[in-house]
Amino acid sequence: FSLTKEAGQNGKKIIIKFSVIKTGSKEPEATNGNINDNFYELMLSSCRDAVKIQNELGGLDGCKTIGCDPVHCKK
């Protein structure tokens, strides 16, 4: 994409405009349905760490409070 910043004047005020133009037509790669990629594992590990921290601090009401699925977080 291309980002352009333009300055103009309206009376005594200076007006700034930003233009964003899509330059390429690259489509996102299709996923093969495999959820065990690096991002999945990283996010799952982070969720488990958050639950451990929460439990150590005597925290909130469980996984749902921090946005995790309890089925995946308990390992």
C-alpha positions, -999 to 999 in steps of 0.1 A, spaced: 0 0 0 10 36 -4 5 62 24 5 99 15 2 129 38 -11 161 22 -13 195 39 -37 222 28 -51 254 41 -87 265 48 -86 301 59 -62 303 88 -64 266 96 -40 240 82 -57 208 72 -38 175 69 -52 147 48 -39 111 46 -44 90 15 -40 52 16 -39 34 -18 -37 -3 -23 -9 -10 -47 -7 -48 -49 -33 -74 -55 -18 -101 -34 -45 -123 -19 -39 -138 15 -28 -174 14 -55 -200 20 -51 -220 52 -52 -257 50 -73 -261 81 -43 -271 102 -46 -252 135 -13 -265 148 8 -238 132 33 -216 151 8 -189 159 -17 -214 174 10 -229 196 23 -195 207 -12 -182 216 -21 -214 234 11 -212 254 4 -176 263 -32 -186 274 -18 -213 296 7 -189 311 -20 -164 318 -41 -190 336 -11 -200 357 -4 -164 367 -41 -159 375 -41 -190 397 -9 -179 415 -24 -145 423 -57 -160 435 -73 -140 407 -105 -139 388 -131 -164 378 -111 -186 356 -102 -188 319 -133 -171 305 -124 -139 323 -91 -135 304 -107 -148 271 -94 -183 270 -113 -215 263 -110 -237 295 -109 -269 274 -76 -258 257 -60 -240 287 -61 -269 311 -32 -292 302 
